[in-house]
Amino acid sequence: MKKYDIYNLIDINKRKGFPRTYRFNPFIRWFVILLSMFAITYAVSYIFNYIDSATKTFQKIVPFVIIFFALNSLTRNFYSLNTVLFRQEGLVFKYLGKKSVPISWDQLRKISLYPGKTKALKIEYEGDKTLVITLNFPNLLEIVNAIAEMRPDLEYDDFLKNVILSDKEKEDLRNDNAKA
C-alpha cells in the first residue's frame, strides 16, 4: 500500500464528515442487471420460438443454462450490498432488492473475517444478528477503519487487528507527515 493511502485512513470521519456514502459503481451494477434481464428474455423467447421436437438436445439445454447463469447474476446484484451510509447515529447498509439494515454505533459487537469459502467480513450486532460484506466492496479498508474510529472498543479478530490502524500507528504517521 502506498503511504498516501495510509495517510487517508487517519481521522477519516473528521475529514470526510457525515453523512457519507460508499457504493458500488451504479453504471456497472445496472448494466449487469439489464444484461441479465436481456439474456433471460432472449433465452425464453428462443425456447418458445425456435425449439420444437426436431431440435437437437444441446440446443434445447443451452437456453436453460443461460437462464440459470443470468438469474444467478441478477439475484446477486439485487440482493448483495449496494451502499454503505455513514451517519452520526450509525451505519445504514442498503440493498436494491431487500430492506435496508440500519445499525447504531452502540449496537455493533464484533467484526471478523467470514469463515466461509466466500472472502467477506462478518459484522455482528445486537446480539445474534450478523451482516456479511464481501471483500470486493469498494473502499472496504476505509470503511473498516472509519468504523474502528467510531467504535475503538469493538471486538476484532486477528486479521482485522492487523488491518486497522492502531492509535500508535496513527500518531507515528501524523508525526511523519508533520516532519515532511
C-alpha positions in Angstrom: 0.0 0.0 0.0 1.3 3.5 -0.8 2.0 5.8 2.1 -0.5 8.2 0.6 -3.3 5.7 1.1 -2.3 5.1 4.7 -2.5 8.9 5.4 -6.0 8.9 4.0 -7.1 6.4 6.7 -6.2 8.8 9.6 -9.2 10.7 11.1 -11.5 9.6 8.2 -14.7 10.7 10.0 -13.3 14.1 10.9 -12.0 14.8 7.4 -14.9 13.5 5.4 -17.7 14.3 7.8 -21.2 12.8 8.0 -23.3 11.7 6.2 -21.0 9.9 3.8 -21.8 7.2 1.2 -19.8 4.3 -0.2 -21.3 2.3 -3.1 -20.7 0.1 -6.0 -20.5 1.8 -9.3 -24.1 2.2 -10.3 -23.3 2.1 -14.1 -21.7 -1.4 -13.7 -24.4 -2.6 -11.3 -27.3 -1.6 -13.6 -25.5 -2.7 -16.8 -25.2 -6.2 -15.4 -28.8 -6.2 -14.2 -30.0 -5.1 -17.6 -27.8 -7.6 -19.4 -29.0 -10.4 -17.2 -32.7 -9.5 -17.9 -32.0 -9.3 -21.7 -30.3 -12.7 -21.6 -33.3 -14.2 -19.7 -35.8 -12.6 -22.1 -33.8 -13.8 -25.2 -33.5 -17.4 -23.8 -37.2 -17.6 -23.0 -38.2 -16.3 -26.4 -35.7 -18.7 -28.1 -37.3 -21.6 -26.2 -40.8 -20.6 -27.3 -40.0 -19.6 -30.9 -37.2 -21.9 -32.1 -37.3 -25.2 -30.1 -39.5 -28.0 -31.3 -39.4 -31.8 -31.3 -36.8 -31.8 -34.1 -34.3 -29.6 -32.2 -31.1 -31.2 -31.1 -30.7 -31.9 -27.3 -27.8 -29.5 -27.0 -29.9 -26.6 -28.5 -32.6 -27.4 -26.0 -30.3 -27.3 -23.0 -28.3 -24.2 -23.8 -31.2 -21.7 -23.2 -31.8 -23.1 -19.7 -28.1 -22.9 -18.9 -28.2 -19.2 -20.0 -31.3 -18.6 -17.9 -29.6 -20.2 -14.8 -26.5 -18.0 -15.1 -28.4 -14.9 -15.8 -30.7 -15.5 -12.9 -27.7 -16.1 -10.6 -26.2 -12.8 -11.7 -29.4 -11.0 -11.4 -30.1 -12.2 -7.8 -26.5 -11.5 -6.7 -26.8 -7.9 -7.9 -30.2 -7.3 -6.4 -29.5 -8.9 -3.0 -25.9 -8.1 -2.4 -24.8 -4.9 -0.6 -25.1 -1.8 -2.8 -24.5 1.1 -0.4 -22.9 1.8 3.0 -24.1 5.1 4.5 -22.2 6.6 7.5 -24.3 8.8 9.7 -23.7 10.4 13.0 -26.1 7.9 14.6 -24.7 4.8 13.0 -24.4 2.9 9.7 -27.1 2.0 7.1 -26.5 -0.9 4.8 -28.6 -0.6 1.7 -29.6 -3.1 -0.9 -31.5 -2.9 -4.2 -33.8 -5.8 -3.7 -34.3 -6.0 0.1 -34.8 -3.8 3.1 -32.0 -1.5 4.3 -30.3 -2.5 7.6 -29.7 0.4 10.0 -27.2 -0.2 12.8 -26.5 2.3 15.5 -22.9 2.6 16.8 -23.7 1.1 20.2 -25.3 -2.0 18.6 -22.0 -3.1 16.9 -20.4 -6.0 18.7 -17.7 -7.6 16.6 -16.1 -7.6 13.1 -14.3 -10.6 11.8 -13.2 -12.4 8.7 -16.1 -14.6 7.4 -15.2 -18.3 7.8 -17.0 -19.5 4.7 -15.5 -20.0 1.2 -16.5 -16.5 0.2 -14.0 -13.8 1.1 -16.0 -11.5 3.3 -16.3 -9.6 6.6 -18.9 -10.6 9.1 -20.3 -7.8 11.3 -22.1 -8.9 14.4 -24.5 -6.6 16.0 -27.4 -6.5 18.5 -26.7 -9.9 20.0 -27.1 -12.7 17.4 -27.6 -10.7 14.2 -24.9 -10.7 11.5 -24.3 -8.9 8.3 -21.8 -10.1 5.6 -19.9 -7.7 3.3 -17.8 -9.2 0.5 -14.2 -8.1 0.3 -14.7 -6.7 -3.2 -16.9 -3.9 -1.8 -15.2 -0.5 -2.8 -13.1 1.3 -0.2 -13.6 -1.5 2.4 -10.3 -0.7 4.1 -11.5 2.9 4.6 -14.9 1.7 5.9 -13.4 -0.7 8.4 -11.0 2.0 9.7 -13.9 4.5 9.9 -15.9 2.0 12.0 -12.9 1.4 14.2 -12.5 5.2 14.7 -16.2 5.5 15.8 -16.0 2.3 18.0 -12.4 1.8 19.2 -13.7 -0.7 21.9 -15.2 -3.0 19.2 -14.0 -6.7 19.1 -11.9 -7.6 16.1 -10.3 -10.9 15.0 -6.6 -11.2 14.5 -6.8 -10.4 10.7 -8.6 -7.1 11.3 -6.4 -6.1 14.2 -3.6 -6.1 11.6 -5.6 -4.2 9.0 -6.9 -1.4 11.3 -4.5 1.3 12.1 -3.8 1.5 15.9 -3.6 4.7 17.8 0.2 4.4 17.9 0.5 3.9 14.1 -1.8 6.9 13.6 0.4 9.1 15.8 3.6 7.9 14.1 2.0 8.7 10.7 0.9 12.2 11.9 4.5 12.8 13.2 6.0 11.6 9.8 3.5 13.9 8.0 4.4 16.9 10.2 8.1 16.4 9.6 7.7 16.2 5.8 
